[in-house]
Amino acid sequence: MSKNEQYPDQVRIRLGLIDSEISERPEAHIFVTSQASWENCCDDLPCCDVYEPVR
């Protein structure tokens, strides 16, 4: 879990903590400039060099 003082109403839950089926799907790829060399984002999701813009 993480919080950001700039956005106090927002809480981010790490998906690795959930041990049941996850119906949500990714909405963006973040930190793409530091991704592993074997990573290939080949879908239509937006890519961000830093944190994803706040929705």
C-alpha positions as CSV (number, residue, x, y, z in Angstrom):
1,M,0.0,0.0,0.0
2,S,1.2,3.5,-0.6
3,K,-0.1,7.0,-0.1
4,N,0.9,10.4,-1.4
5,E,0.5,13.6,0.7
6,Q,-0.2,15.4,-2.5
7,Y,-3.3,13.2,-3.1
8,P,-4.6,12.3,0.4
9,D,-7.8,10.7,-0.9
10,Q,-5.9,8.2,-3.0
11,V,-4.6,4.9,-1.7
12,R,-2.7,2.5,-4.0
13,I,-2.8,-1.2,-3.2
14,R,0.0,-3.5,-4.5
15,L,-1.6,-6.2,-6.6
16,G,0.9,-8.8,-5.1
17,L,-1.1,-8.5,-1.8
18,I,-4.3,-9.8,-3.4
19,D,-4.7,-13.6,-3.3
20,S,-8.0,-13.8,-5.3
21,E,-8.9,-13.3,-8.9
22,I,-8.2,-9.7,-10.1
23,S,-10.7,-8.4,-12.6
24,E,-9.1,-5.0,-13.2
25,R,-6.7,-4.6,-16.1
26,P,-3.7,-2.3,-16.5
27,E,-4.5,1.2,-17.6
28,A,-0.9,2.4,-18.4
29,H,2.8,1.5,-18.4
30,I,4.8,3.7,-16.1
31,F,8.6,4.3,-15.9
32,V,9.1,2.9,-19.4
33,T,12.5,4.5,-19.8
34,S,13.9,2.3,-17.0
35,Q,12.1,-1.0,-18.0
36,A,14.0,-4.2,-18.4
37,S,15.6,-4.8,-21.8
38,W,13.4,-7.9,-22.3
39,E,10.2,-6.0,-21.6
40,N,8.2,-5.2,-24.7
41,C,5.1,-3.0,-24.2
42,C,3.3,-4.1,-27.4
43,D,-0.3,-3.1,-26.5
44,D,-2.3,0.1,-26.9
45,L,-1.9,1.3,-23.3
46,P,-0.4,4.7,-22.8
47,C,3.3,4.8,-21.7
48,C,4.7,7.3,-19.2
49,D,8.4,8.0,-18.4
50,V,7.4,8.9,-14.8
51,Y,4.3,8.4,-12.7
52,E,1.1,8.2,-14.6
53,P,-0.9,11.4,-14.7
54,V,-3.6,11.6,-12.0
55,R,-7.0,10.5,-13.3
